[in-house]
Amino acid sequence: MNFKLVLKVLGRVMSIEAVALLLPLVVALRYQESVVPFLLSIAVVLIISLPLSRLKTQPHFFLREGFVSVGLLWLIMGLVGGLPFYFSGYFDSFIDCFFESSSGFTTTGATILTDIESLPRGILFWRSFTHWLGGMGVLVLATAIVPSLGIRAHYMTQAESPGPVFSKLVPKQSQTSKILYGIYFAMTAVETAILWLLGMPMYDALIHAFSTAGTGGFSNRNASVGAYGDPVIEIVIAVFALLFSINFGLYFLLLHRRFKEFLKSDELRFFSILVAGATILITVDILPLYGSIGESLRFAFFQVASIISTTGFATADFALWPQLSQMILVLLMFCGACAGSTGGGMKCSRILMLLRSIHREIRCIAHPRSVEVVRLEGKVVEEKTLHSTLVFIGCYLLVILGATLIISLDNQSFAVSFSSVLTCVSNVGPGLELVGPSGNFSSFSPLSKLVMTLCMIIGRLEIFPILILLSPTTWRRT
């Protein structure tokens, strides 16, 4: 393990995070608010990061160092991101700050705040901006940092890749990162402009565009998107939440006019069927509550888009809906968005591979001599990939069950304990009952908040980087 190089990478990333803190500082100046929280945070970060970034190292950097760097990086990003919250004095403890910051960077959207609108605009801007920074991970940071260190970005991006298979759009990882972030930035800018043209103040438009792009869900309103009461704004945000939930590699195909390949995507079709099916079922189920198909469809579509994309915005308290609708949304939390997107959850590609593996197993039992393969996107899936997918799903469920066991020490109902953990691991945000769209996570004990914070990071990094951090063999020099 090349400890010095890992620390140097962390130092460089922390320095970039200090630069990112300048943007909310400018916002605080614009609205004549205190800039002390941001100045103190920048000073603390630079005091720690500058010595680390100047360490003399050897460029021996492999997959183990990549996983360790990414795991530590996300833990540190949460800690550093919580400094402005802590120095602002609006949070009760640093654990709350760590929870809120990690919820932002992991694009979860769970909050301990009971009155969001009472916070300064600079703090709320930083809170939503963490969604945008964390949405695409550290790909752009790896592109900026790794070449200067003489190591390959491949190992870091492989450790953070959201999906069962890591792939590059073009041969050079740095070019792939630039393409991804170019698409990401352009889509964010388009959504911001549309929301502004629809009557949202520019500040609000930026807040909600950042949160939608990162599929996070932090709003500057207590009632979330429902505070605007505008069906057109709701449709725009829901559509963009779904767009950011699609594999960004498919947008690369569109840019190169490879339309047939785009439309043949198995995962995209599966994702679309889930959205359409869930919307129809929930619309019918909640029809007695709203009295008209139009209103039922409006609320059903937004909540389905918000949950399956793991954005977590809300226009209605679905914790008060019938049990069938709640169960459908819980299943969507498990599934999540597409691989290669900014969304969380298990990913549709993994669910699709699981279903096809079950189908293959049934056929093999019925016809023992037949040779069956699992295909995805028109290609045969390797047995190694299928094995890792099944292991991931097993670990995913074990993490949820183990964390729920710890959370149950708070003596909340099973629905609250289970949905709290599920929504954190899947990076969704709202859960059921106490932690529903109109609730928050403030009533949990410090231990439970730390466990759920770790669950957010585990879910965002898809489990294994954190498990590698916890493995004693990782820290041996040989």
C-alpha positions in Angstrom: 0.0 0.0 0.0 1.4 3.3 -1.1 0.2 5.4 1.9 1.9 8.6 1.0 0.5 8.7 -2.5 -3.0 8.0 -1.1 -2.6 10.9 1.3 -1.3 13.1 -1.5 -4.4 12.4 -3.6 -6.6 13.2 -0.6 -4.8 16.5 0.0 -5.3 17.5 -3.6 -9.0 16.7 -3.6 -9.4 18.6 -0.3 -7.8 21.6 -1.9 -10.3 21.5 -4.7 -13.1 21.3 -2.3 -11.7 24.4 -0.6 -11.9 26.2 -4.0 -15.5 25.0 -4.4 -16.4 26.7 -1.1 -15.7 30.0 -2.7 -19.0 29.8 -4.7 -21.3 29.7 -1.6 -19.1 32.4 -0.1 -19.9 34.7 -3.1 -23.6 33.8 -2.7 -23.4 34.9 1.0 -21.8 38.1 0.0 -24.5 38.7 -2.6 -27.2 38.4 0.0 -25.2 40.3 2.7 -24.8 37.3 5.0 -22.0 36.2 7.2 -19.0 34.7 5.3 -17.3 33.6 8.4 -18.4 29.9 8.2 -16.9 29.6 4.7 -13.7 31.5 5.5 -13.1 29.4 8.5 -13.8 26.2 6.6 -11.5 27.1 3.8 -8.7 28.0 6.3 -9.1 24.6 8.1 -9.1 22.7 4.8 -6.0 24.4 3.4 -4.0 24.0 6.6 -4.6 20.2 6.4 -4.5 19.7 2.6 -1.5 21.8 1.5 1.1 19.8 3.5 -0.5 16.5 2.3 -0.5 17.6 -1.4 3.2 18.4 -1.2 4.3 14.9 0.0 7.1 13.3 -1.9 5.9 10.0 -3.3 6.6 7.2 -5.7 4.0 6.7 -8.5 3.1 3.1 -7.5 -0.7 3.3 -7.7 -2.9 0.2 -8.4 -6.5 -1.0 -7.8 -6.1 -1.4 -4.1 -4.8 2.2 -3.7 -7.7 3.3 -6.0 -10.4 1.7 -3.8 -8.8 3.0 -0.6 -8.4 6.6 -2.0 -12.0 6.7 -3.2 -13.3 5.3 0.1 -11.4 7.7 2.2 -12.1 10.5 -0.1 -15.9 10.3 0.3 -15.6 10.0 4.1 -13.4 13.2 4.1 -15.6 15.0 1.7 -18.5 14.6 4.1 -16.4 15.8 7.1 -15.0 18.8 5.2 -18.4 19.6 3.7 -19.9 19.7 7.2 -17.5 22.5 8.4 -19.6 25.4 7.0 -22.7 23.9 8.7 -20.9 23.6 12.0 -19.4 27.1 11.9 -22.8 28.6 10.9 -24.2 27.7 14.3 -27.5 26.4 12.9 -26.8 22.7 13.6 -26.9 21.1 17.1 -23.8 18.9 16.7 -21.0 18.1 14.3 -22.7 14.6 13.8 -25.7 16.5 12.4 -23.3 18.5 10.1 -21.6 15.3 9.0 -25.0 13.7 8.3 -26.3 16.6 6.3 -23.0 17.0 4.3 -22.7 13.3 3.5 -26.4 13.3 2.5 -25.5 16.1 0.1 -22.4 14.6 -1.5 -23.9 11.1 -1.8 -27.0 12.7 -3.4 -29.2 11.1 -0.8 -31.2 14.2 0.3 -32.1 13.0 3.8 -32.1 15.9 6.3 -32.1 16.6 10.0 -33.4 20.1 9.4 -36.9 20.9 10.7 -37.1 24.5 9.3 -35.1 24.7 6.1 -36.2 28.2 5.2 -34.7 29.7 8.4 -31.1 29.0 7.2 -29.0 31.6 5.4 -29.0 31.4 1.6 -25.3 30.8 1.4 -25.6 27.7 3.6 -28.6 26.4 1.6 -26.7 27.0 -1.6 -23.7 25.0 -0.4 -26.1 22.3 0.8 -27.5 21.9 -2.7 -24.2 22.5 -4.5 -22.8 19.4 -2.7 -25.4 17.4 -4.7 -24.0 18.7 -8.0 -20.4 18.0 -6.9 -21.2 14.5 -5.8 -23.5 13.6 -8.6 -20.9 12.5 -11.1 -18.4 11.5 -8.4 -14.8 12.4 -8.5 -14.3 11.7 -12.2 -13.5 15.3 -12.9 -11.3 15.5 -9.8 -9.4 12.4 -10.9 -8.9 13.9 -14.3 -7.5 17.1 -12.8 -5.4 15.4 -10.1 -4.1 12.1 -11.2 -2.1 13.2 -14.3 -0.1 15.6 -12.2 0.7 12.7 -9.8 1.9 10.4 -12.6 -0.8 7.7 -12.0 -3.7 6.4 -14.0 -7.2 7.7 -13.3 -8.6 4.3 -14.4 -8.1 2.8 -10.9 -10.0 5.5 -9.1 -12.9 5.6 -11.6 -13.2 1.9 -11.6 -13.5 1.9 -7.8 -16.4 4.5 -8.0 -18.1 3.3 -11.2 -21.9 3.2 -10.7 -22.9 -0.1 -12.1 -21.9 -3.7 -12.6 -19.4 -3.0 -15.4 -16.9 -0.2 -15.7 -16.4 1.1 -19.3 -14.9 4.1 -20.9 -16.6 6.1 -23.7 -13.2 6.8 -25.4 -9.8 5.2 -24.9 -8.5 8.0 -22.6 -10.1 8.2 -19.2 -9.5 12.0 -19.1 -11.4 12.5 -22.3 -14.3 10.3 -21.0 -14.4 12.5 -17.9 -14.6 15.7 -19.9 -17.3 14.3 -22.1 -19.4 13.2 -19.1 -19.0 16.5 -17.3 -19.7 18.4 -20.5 -23.1 16.6 -20.8 -23.7 17.0 -17.1 -23.0 20.8 -17.1 -25.1 21.4 -20.3 -28.1 19.5 -18.9 -27.9 21.4 -15.6 -27.7 24.7 -17.4 -30.7 23.9 -19.6 -32.8 22.9 -16.6 -31.8 26.1 -14.7 -32.8 28.2 -17.7 -36.2 26.5 -18.1 -37.1 26.8 -14.4 -36.1 30.5 -14.5 -38.2 31.1 -17.6 -41.1 29.5 -15.8 -41.0 32.1 -13.1 -38.6 30.6 -10.5 -36.2 33.1 -9.0 -32.7 32.4 -10.3 -31.5 31.4 -6.9 -34.3 28.8 -6.5 -33.7 27.6 -10.1 -30.1 26.9 -9.4 -30.9 25.2 -6.1 -33.4 22.8 -7.7 -31.3 22.3 -10.9 -28.3 21.3 -8.7 -30.4 18.9 -6.7 -32.1 17.4 -9.8 -28.8 17.0 -11.7 -27.3 15.1 -8.8 -30.6 13.3 -8.2 -30.3 14.5 -4.6 -33.5 16.3 -3.6 -32.4 19.2 -1.3 -34.7 22.2 -1.7 -34.7 25.6 -0.2 -38.4 25.3 0.7 -39.9 23.3 3.6 -42.5 21.9 1.3 -39.9 20.9 -1.4 -41.2 21.3 -5.0 -44.7 21.2 -3.7 -44.3 24.7 -2.3 -44.6 26.2 -5.8 -47.9 24.5 -6.7 -47.1 24.7 -10.4 -47.8 21.6 -12.5 -45.5 22.8 -15.3 -42.5 23.2 -12.9 -43.2 19.8 -11.4 -43.3 18.2 -14.9 -40.0 19.8 -15.9 -38.2 18.7 -12.7 -39.7 15.2 -12.9 -38.6 14.8 -16.6 -35.1 16.1 -15.8 -34.8 13.7 -12.8 -35.6 10.8 -15.2 -33.1 12.2 -17.8 -30.3 12.3 -15.2 -31.2 8.7 -14.2 -30.3 7.4 -17.7 -26.8 6.1 -18.4 -24.8 9.0 -19.6 -23.1 6.7 -22.1 -26.4 6.7 -24.0 -26.2 10.5 -24.4 -22.8 9.9 -25.9 -24.5 7.7 -28.5 -27.0 10.4 -29.3 -24.3 13.0 -29.8 -22.7 10.7 -32.4 -26.2 10.0 -34.0 -26.1 6.3 -33.1 -29.9 6.4 -32.6 -30.5 2.6 -33.2 -28.0 1.7 -30.4 -29.7 4.2 -28.1 -33.1 2.7 -28.7 -31.9 -0.9 -28.4 -30.7 -0.4 -24.8 -32.2 -3.2 -22.6 -31.7 -1.2 -19.5 -33.4 1.9 -20.9 -36.4 -0.1 -22.0 -36.6 -1.8 -18.6 -36.3 1.5 -16.8 -39.1 3.1 -19.0 -41.4 0.1 -18.4 -40.9 0.4 -14.6 -41.7 4.2 -14.7 -44.8 3.7 -16.9 -46.1 0.7 -15.0 -45.6 2.2 -11.5 -47.2 5.5 -12.6 -50.3 3.7 -13.9 -50.7 1.5 -10.9 -50.3 4.3 -8.4 -52.6 6.6 -10.4 -55.4 4.1 -10.1 -54.6 3.4 -6.5 -54.7 7.0 -5.3 -57.6 8.1 -7.5 -60.1 8.1 -4.6 -57.8 10.5 -2.7 -57.7 13.1 -5.5 -61.0 12.6 -7.3 -59.7 13.1 -10.9 -57.4 11.2 -13.2 -55.4 14.3 -14.0 -54.6 15.1 -10.4 -53.8 11.5 -9.6 -51.5 11.2 -12.6 -49.8 14.4 -11.8 -48.8 13.3 -8.3 -48.2 9.7 -9.2 -45.8 10.6 -12.0 -43.8 13.1 -10.0 -43.4 10.8 -7.0 -42.4 7.8 -9.2 -39.9 9.9 -11.1 -38.5 11.3 -7.9 -38.1 7.9 -6.2 -36.8 5.7 -9.0 -34.3 8.4 -9.9 -33.5 8.6 -6.2 -33.9 12.4 -6.3 -36.2 12.5 -3.4 -38.2 15.7 -4.2 -41.8 15.6 -3.1 -45.1 17.2 -4.1 -47.3 15.0 -1.9 -46.8 13.0 1.4 -46.8 9.5 -0.1 -46.5 8.1 3.5 -50.3 8.9 3.7 -51.1 7.0 0.5 -52.6 3.5 0.4 -50.3 0.6 1.2 -50.1 -0.6 -2.4 -48.7 2.7 -3.6 -46.2 2.8 -0.7 -45.0 -0.7 -1.5 -44.5 0.2 -5.1 -42.4 3.2 -4.1 -40.4 1.0 -1.7 -39.6 -1.5 -4.5 -38.5 1.4 -6.7 -36.1 2.5 -3.9 -34.5 -0.9 -4.1 -34.3 -0.8 -7.9 -33.1 2.8 -8.4 -31.8 4.4 -11.6 -29.7 3.1 -14.5 -26.0 2.3 -14.3 -23.7 5.1 -15.3 -26.1 7.8 -14.1 -26.2 10.1 -11.1 -28.9 8.0 -9.5 -28.6 5.5 -6.7 -30.2 2.1 -5.8 -29.1 -1.3 -7.0 -29.4 -0.1 -10.6 -31.8 -1.4 -13.3 -29.0 -3.3 -15.1 -28.4 -5.5 -12.0 -32.1 -6.2 -11.5 -32.4 -7.1 -15.1 -29.4 -9.4 -14.9 -30.8 -11.0 -11.8 -34.2 -11.7 -13.5 -32.5 -13.1 -16.6 -30.2 -15.3 -14.4 -33.3 -16.7 -12.7 -34.9 -17.4 -16.1 -31.7 -19.1 -17.2 -31.6 -21.2 -14.1 -35.2 -22.3 -14.6 -34.5 -23.3 -18.2 -31.4 -25.2 -17.2 -33.3 -27.2 -14.6 -36.1 -28.0 -17.2 -33.5 -28.8 -19.9 -30.2 -29.9 -18.3 -28.3 -30.4 -21.5 -29.1 -26.9 -22.9 -26.5 -24.2 -23.0 -28.0 -20.9 -21.8 -26.4 -17.5 -21.6 -27.5 -14.2 -20.1 -27.4 -11.2 -22.5 -27.5 -7.5 -21.7 -27.4 -4.8 -24.4 -27.1 -7.5 -27.0 -23.9 -8.9 -25.5 -23.2 -12.1 -23.5 -22.6 -11.2 -19.9 -19.5 -12.9 -18.5 -20.0 -15.4 -15.6 -17.6 -13.3 -13.5 -19.9 -10.3 -14.0 -23.0 -12.3 -13.1 -21.2 -13.7 -10.0 -20.1 -10.2 -8.8 -23.7 -8.9 -9.4 -25.2 -11.6 -7.2 -22.6 -11.0 -4.6 -23.3 -7.2 -4.7 -27.1 -7.8 -4.3 -26.4 -10.1 -1.3 -24.1 -7.6 0.3 -26.7 -4.8 -0.4 -29.4 -6.7 1.5 -27.1 -7.7 4.4 -26.0 -4.1 4.8 -29.7 -3.0 5.0 -30.6 -5.7 7.5 -27.5 -5.1 9.7 -28.0 -1.4 9.8 -31.7 -1.8 10.5 -30.8 -4.0 13.5 -28.7 -1.1 14.9 -31.3 1.6 14.1 -33.9 -0.5 15.9 -32.2 0.5 19.2 -34.0 3.8 18.9 -37.4 1.9 19.3 -39.0 3.4 16.2 -41.5 1.3 14.3 -40.3 -1.3 11.8 -41.5 0.9 8.8 -39.4 3.8 10.1 -36.3 1.9 10.9 -36.3 -0.2 7.7 -37.2 2.6 5.3 -34.7 5.0 7.0 -31.9 2.5 6.2 -33.2 1.6 2.8 -33.5 5.2 1.7 -30.0 6.0 2.9 -28.3 3.0 1.3 -30.3 3.6 -2.0 -29.5 7.4 -1.7 -33.2 8.3 -2.1 -33.9 10.7 0.8 -37.5 10.3 2.1 -38.8 7.1 3.7 -42.0 6.2 5.4 -44.0 7.6 8.4 -41.6 9.7 10.6 -39.0 10.0 7.8 -41.5 10.6 5.0 -41.6 13.6 2.6 -43.0 15.8 5.4 -40.7 14.4 8.1 -36.9 14.4 8.8 -34.2 12.4 10.6 -33.7 14.8 13.5 -35.2 12.5 16.2 -32.7 9.7 15.7 -29.8 9.1 18.2 -26.2 10.2 17.3 -25.3 6.5 16.8 -28.2 6.0 14.4 -27.2 9.1 12.5 -23.6 7.9 12.1 -24.8 4.5 11.0 -27.1 6.1 8.4 -24.3 8.4 7.2 -22.1 5.4 6.7 -25.0 3.7 4.8 -25.2 6.7 2.5 -21.5 6.5 1.6 -21.7 2.7 1.3 -24.6 3.0 -1.1 -23.0 5.8 -3.1 -19.8 3.8 -3.6 -21.7 0.5 -4.1 -20.4 -1.2 -0.9 -17.0 -2.6 -1.9 -14.7 0.5 -1.4 -15.9 0.8 2.2 -15.6 -2.9 2.8 -12.1 -2.8 1.5 -11.3 0.0 3.9 -12.6 -2.1 6.8 -10.5 -5.2 5.7 -7.3 -5.7 7.7 -5.5 -7.1 4.7 -5.9 -3.8 2.8 -3.6 -2.0 5.2 -0.7 -4.4 5.0 2.3 -3.1 3.1 2.7 -6.4 1.2 
